[in-house]
Amino acid sequence: MKLVIQPTLLLKTPNYHQHTLDLTHIGNLLRSVDQGRTLAAAAKDLNVSYRTVWNELQEAERELGCQLLERIKGHGSKITPAGQLLIHSLERLDLQLSSEAQRLASDISEKLSNHLNKTFDRYIFCSSNDPLIEQIHSKFDEIEYKTMGSGHALDRLMENKATIAGFHVSDAREFKAIEDHLRRAGLITIPLMQRVQGLLLAKGNPLKINSIRDLARPEVRMINRQKGAGTRLLLDRLLEREGLKTKQIKGYGHEEFTHSAVATSILAEQADVGIGLQYIAKEYKLHFIPLETETFYLAIKPEFRRNKTLITFVKAVQNRSNKTPGYKAVK
């Protein structure tokens, strides 16, 4: 935050409504004319009409009791000695006060910034769904956590609608493409943790599902994650690797927005299989078949790299991930 104090010379007129006349504004107008601009051009510079400027100038001359601008027919306008005196007086005022005014402005700016940082600092964290992050973020009042797909979270960050974005990928080439895109936008990535994703199945795996290829069996009902979710992108990549089409998967269009919601649907026998975290399988006592180990990343602006709140948050998540099955912290 940078504050600037600019001195303004006001003339209080002795009329009934105590009108004030801004002589600094009149001085700037005269200075523009003195530098060779026409009165009309000076009005345009100030983004006001010529009539407004003319009326303001006439009012100033009337209140001061002297002519500031001499109108020479056919030759434009010329600054009078009184007008020159006003210009030089304002320059002297600015010169004498600028040093002290700037020192005072800097002092106010520093104190105000410190107050705002203590009172109003709040970081918007748009992130792909993760149960560990949900558990940790609740301990940080400064962090406002919003769950959405990895792609949507990155979009929010790119649009300056978020401070931090959380996303996950398991494919190195995919991550390289994302990282390059973020770097061009002036953003950096921080590896947070690794986590295991796989097939979530009813306890005992009654349909004997063993691989991605089994999702194409006609009796198997799947539940998917929403469009833009990193887990859905993982599924699409695995299907492509196996040569399977989405239309072959019964329930591909049936969507849920969190890992827990997928697990709940399977427990409620609304679906037979979904893609989710090993941690969720253990929490909901589901059968689990591991498919990929992926890395969860944070994307931020470079200036937040040494932010104390962010550093503390990252350490808290990493400490928890090292103690949780299906997770592992990344340096």
Secondary structure, DSSP 8 states (H G I E B T S, - for coil): ---------EEE--STT--EEEHHHHHHHHHHHHTT--HHHHHHHTTS-HHHHHHHHHHHHHHHTS-SEEE-TTS-EEE-HHHHHHHHHHHHHHHHHHHHHHHHHHHHHHHHHHHHHHHH--EEEEE---HHHHHHHTT-TTEEEEE--HHHHHHHHHTTS-SEEEEEE--HHHHHHHHHHHHHTT-EEEEEEEEEEEEEE-TT-TT---SGGGGGSTT--EEEE-TT-HHHHHHHHHHHHHT--GGGSTTTT-EESSHHHHHHHHHTTS-SEEEEEHHHHHHTT-EEEEEEEEEEEEEE-GGGTT-HHHHHHHHHHHHHHTTSTTEEE--
